[in-house]
Each structure stands twice: as C-alpha cells, then as structure tokens.
Amino acid sequence: MTTTTKNAGLTPRDLNNVAILKHHGLSLVEVKISQVSFAKGMLLNNVPLPESTRVVCVIRAGRPIVELDAVFLEERDLVYLITDNERLVRTAFTVL
C-alpha cells in the first residue's frame, strides 16, 4: 500500500523522484497556456526553449499527449518540462 502526502497527492516515490531531479540541478516545471500566452497556437517544437530542457508531456482536456512532434499548443494546455533553467522556460511561454 502506498501512502500519499497530505494535500499534494504525491507518493513518497514521487517526492524521491523530485529530490533526484533537484540533486542534479533540474526542476519539473508546469506551464499553463493562457489566452494571451506567447506560445498559444505555436507548434511545440517551435517554442524557443533552453537547450537543456525537455518536454515530458502536454495535458489537454485531462488527457496526456506524449507524441509531441506535431502538437500545436492550445489555451488551457498544461506543458510539463524538465529543465535546469526554470526562469528561461517560463520566459519562453510568457504572456505577451
């Protein structure tokens, strides 16, 4: 049986995975595409992300998209990325 961290919905394994990323100078970042987001309507591959950043998945209408080659970003999409530069990632998706 797996216990869950109160209010976060994270298991101890989830927390360990985040700790491993942090140990290596990485962060798991969530970006929500807003109505005025620079990246809205863009092909995900055309978003100017730092070299050391990888998109893990996009969640659209509650469903994960993991085949990312031809994804055009839509309002309310959640983009999950792993990066060593959260500030530059957030800048790439910034409101105009």
C-alpha positions in Angstrom: 0.0 0.0 0.0 1.3 3.4 -0.9 0.7 6.4 1.4 0.1 9.8 -0.1 1.5 13.1 1.1 -1.4 15.1 2.6 -3.0 17.7 0.2 -0.4 17.2 -2.5 -1.4 13.8 -3.9 2.3 12.8 -4.1 3.5 9.4 -3.1 6.9 9.0 -1.3 8.2 7.7 -4.7 7.1 10.9 -6.4 8.9 13.0 -3.8 12.0 10.9 -4.2 11.9 11.5 -8.0 11.7 15.2 -7.5 14.6 15.1 -5.0 16.7 13.2 -7.5 16.0 15.9 -10.1 16.8 18.6 -7.7 20.1 16.8 -6.7 21.1 17.1 -10.3 20.1 20.7 -10.6 16.9 20.0 -12.5 13.3 21.0 -12.0 10.0 19.6 -13.1 8.1 22.7 -14.4 4.4 23.0 -15.3 3.3 25.8 -17.6 -0.3 26.5 -18.4 -1.0 28.0 -21.8 -3.2 31.1 -21.3 -5.4 33.1 -23.7 -2.5 35.6 -24.1 0.4 33.2 -23.9 3.2 33.8 -26.5 3.1 30.1 -27.3 -0.6 29.7 -27.9 -1.1 28.4 -31.4 2.6 27.6 -31.8 3.9 24.3 -32.8 5.5 23.0 -29.6 8.8 22.3 -31.4 9.0 26.0 -32.3 8.8 27.3 -28.7 12.3 28.7 -28.0 13.3 26.6 -25.1 16.8 26.4 -23.5 19.0 23.6 -24.9 18.9 21.7 -21.6 15.1 21.5 -21.5 12.9 18.5 -22.5 9.2 18.5 -22.7 7.8 15.4 -20.9 4.1 15.7 -22.0 1.2 18.0 -22.7 -2.1 17.6 -20.9 -5.1 18.7 -22.9 -8.6 18.4 -21.6 -7.4 16.0 -18.9 -5.6 13.6 -21.3 -1.8 13.3 -21.8 -0.2 13.8 -25.1 3.2 12.1 -25.3 3.7 12.1 -29.1 4.9 15.7 -29.2 6.2 16.1 -32.8 3.0 17.8 -34.2 1.4 19.4 -31.2 0.1 22.9 -31.6 -0.4 24.5 -28.2 -3.9 25.5 -27.2 -5.3 27.6 -24.4 -5.5 25.6 -21.2 -2.9 23.1 -22.2 -0.6 22.1 -19.4 3.0 21.6 -20.5 5.4 19.6 -18.3 9.1 20.1 -18.8 12.4 19.1 -17.1 15.0 21.8 -17.1 17.9 23.3 -15.4 16.7 26.9 -16.0 13.1 27.3 -14.9 13.3 31.1 -15.4 14.1 30.8 -19.1 11.4 28.1 -19.6 8.8 30.4 -18.1 10.0 33.3 -20.2 9.5 31.2 -23.4 5.8 30.8 -22.6 5.3 34.3 -21.1 2.3 36.4 -21.6 2.8 38.9 -24.5 
